[in-house]
Amino acid sequence: MKKNSWGFIALFLIWSCSPTEQELFDEGVRFLQNSQYQKAIDLFDRAIEKNPQNTAALNAKGVALFQQGKFDEAIDAFTKSIELDASSYKPYFNRANAYLEKKAYKEALLDYNMANGLDPQQLDIYYNRGLALLGLEEYEDAIFDLDVVLQSVPDHALAHFNKAKSQLGNNDPIGAIESLFATVELDNRNGAAYYLLGVTQMSAFGQKEDGCVNLRMAMSLGFAEAKSWVDDFCSE
């Protein structure tokens, strides 16, 4: 009789100590924030087992998969979250980011547009949509989105840089030079920006001396593509 009683108490303790859906989700978020992605995924899966309608856990699982570079699996998780609740911009934005990584620019653009419609105040949407538009060679629209970012965050070095690439694609080397100077002033470790600056100075304006200075700077920062320009045009 005593043995059966202890067995019942042990079973009760195990049952009462089982973590709740919210506890599993919160712990998963902590692992996610600490870059322990697989542990986070395991906890989100347990929360989803308890409640398959948990859209936040599905979205967070997608983020963890994205961080692991598992973009197709991440897209699947974000899609399931959207199918359950299409009122949040987050899974649309996150799915768009996964498409962007896969260079599926059209799909990314559709999702960024949905995210923007749900929350037009999120600057990250404008910046990342600008990248998708740049990938699609829709340069004027890309410049528009990047300008939205720069109006709020004038010292956003990468927005200046990607605006410069869009301006070059849009046959505006004067505007691109201005954006590239802004880029390297804000971030003097961006070898690609020095490279584009040097190439544009030389090819569009015939500024060989200044162009060579910037191409050599790009080389010193490890941007290997600058070497052929330096070898061909900047030899003593």
Sequence and secondary structure as in RCSB ss.txt:
>XXXX:A:sequence
MKKNSWGFIALFLIWSCSPTEQELFDEGVRFLQNSQYQKAIDLFDRAIEKNPQNTAALNAKGVALFQQGKFDEAI
DAFTKSIELDASSYKPYFNRANAYLEKKAYKEALLDYNMANGLDPQQLDIYYNRGLALLGLEEYEDAIFDLDVVL
QSVPDHALAHFNKAKSQLGNNDPIGAIESLFATVELDNRNGAAYYLLGVTQMSAFGQKEDGCVNLRMAMSLGFAE
AKSWVDDFCSE
>XXXX:A:secstr
 HHHHHHHHHHHHHHHTS  HHHHHHHHHHHHHTT HHHHHHHHHHHHHH TT HHHHHHHHHHHHHTT HHHHH
HHHHHHHHH  S HHHHHHHHHHHHHTT HHHHHHHHHHHHHH TT HHHHHHHHHHHHHTT HHHHHHHHHHHH
HH TT HHHHHHHHHHHHHTT HHHHHHHHHHHHHH TT HHHHHHHHHHHHHHH  HHHHHHHHHHHHHTT TT
HHHHHHHH   
